[in-house]
């Protein structure tokens, strides 16, 4: 009798799954995508604006601009404020403010299309008006220059998340890059007492703690310190692609336990475990061309890097993984900790090689299509596209 009931249960479950897949095939993925709230938690397009490019009009450069964001169905965009730690070593805080000024200027000139939002009321208002909701996120704790006061000033300017490190460590937090490659050179591995005060102040202010780029030891000290949900704004799954920028299973579980979310990065090197091998093979294949460039520009390193980058762009198509590789990371996190804890953190305009079918931000509807094909319900797709970020934003930022 037990075997009979078990067989019935298996047949019933299979039939339900088949029906759900059939129902998903009937869903208009474009209608769902543009009806859903789509949030991307990391975009570096401000760097292009800082170089004098007009990102308010449709361009052919990079991955995004205001026009293409709208075409891609993006409702909430976190604009990353990344300060080059070498070029602006002595004035990181000023550079961060200059970038924020640039965003405010763009918004002021395009107030019918975009609004900076700092809390849930402003977000809801902008959404109801059909505007892109601009959230400011600072990438790299060096921007606060070891000052709680400067952290507060950034908050008052509208910053609503802070990535505690970039690849460089601060005096108070160690990065994933340094913990992996330069541990002996670090002043501190993990979080200092000041680092813990930064986390506590962020919790108090209503600023989201972002652990992308953070070292593993520092990560666990953040988890012990925070009282609010944390996010990884643009990181992927270590178990699928073992790279120091990615998160191990226990880290993903810990983020979920805070009520937080992992927003998957689109960069090929962070999602495709075969990327490094393929790149090495391509470098051998094109060795003669690379050698010619090296000889031609041997006395001009800047020109050499520029020419090499151009050659890499020409052969980058051979390095692009299928879009399903990106979806695998979303799927892995959803199955590991639940669909409430995964979202999109493209890293557009901060990365060079994206998956196939993801040329720029206008290709985002392809993710909705793929998720439906994988059997995700409409409600779950809405959560992944943006609902999960909205939940954390409202919970932390008020």
Secondary structure, DSSP 4 states (H G I P E B T S, - for coil): -HHHHHHHHHHHHHHHHHHHHHHHHHS-HHHHHHHSPEEEEEE-THHHHHTT--TTS--SSSS--HHHHHHTTEEEEEEEEE--TTTTSS-HHHHHHHHHHHHHHHHHHTTTTEEE--SHHHHHHHHHTT-EEEEEEEE-GGGGTT-HHHHHHHHHTTEEEEES-SSS--SSB-BHHHHHH-GGG-S-SSB-HHHHHHHHHHHHHT-EEE-TTB-HHHHHHHHHH-SS-EEETT--BTTTS--TTSB-HHHHHHHHHTT-EEEEP--HHHH-TTHHHHHHHHHHHTHHHHHHHHHHTTT-HHHHHHHHHHHHHHHGGGGPPPHHHHHHHHHHHHHHH-GGGEEE---BTT-S---TT-SSGGGTHHHHHHHHHTT--HHHHHIIIIIHHHHHHHHHH-
